[in-house]
Amino acid sequence: FLSACQSKHPDQNTLPKKIELVSLEQCFELILNKEIIHHFIQQGYYIISNGWLRNYQHHINEWGFEDGSAKVFFRESLKKILFLDSGIDQNFLPKLKLISEYMGLPYEILPVGLSHCRNYIDSVVSAWRAEEERKYINEELSKKTKENADYFFVFQQLQQLVDYTNENRI
């Protein structure tokens, strides 16, 4: 699975045939319900995940704030950092405290686990399997329909042959 929010994702046409690109509105949709994500964003939360926190230094460098200006910037529009704890990294707290200090925002930890991610992936796989089965059934039905039409034609011709009484015509 790839998220639309990844900076470098391949074009769907360049992917192998059995790989499908799944576009997401938010990266966090893999670990949390979309409506809940939007709720937290509307409440002024800056949402981060284990993957984001793992590379927090890279994000700080990309932002390019001078010392102290990050705090002013983030406090103008945000209330709190929300860390979605999927349970992958048990040693996240030191990094979370550093980013909290850098942004000048308090943090909150929401334990989300990976059950939503499993359910999301299962639903995508189930939909794919159902579509593949639908295609297979339609192909088989088409074959059987053609085969039945061919048999009907052959039996119709045989019936005409049986019905003939004139030996020359037979």
PyMOL commands that set and color helices and strands:
alter all, ss='L'
color gray80, all
select helices_A, chain A and resi 12-14+27-30+34-42+50-54+56-63+69-77+93-103+115-163
alter helices_A, ss='H'
color red, helices_A
select strands_A, chain A and resi 45-49+80-85+107-111
alter strands_A, ss='S'
color yellow, strands_A
deselect
rebuild
show_as cartoon
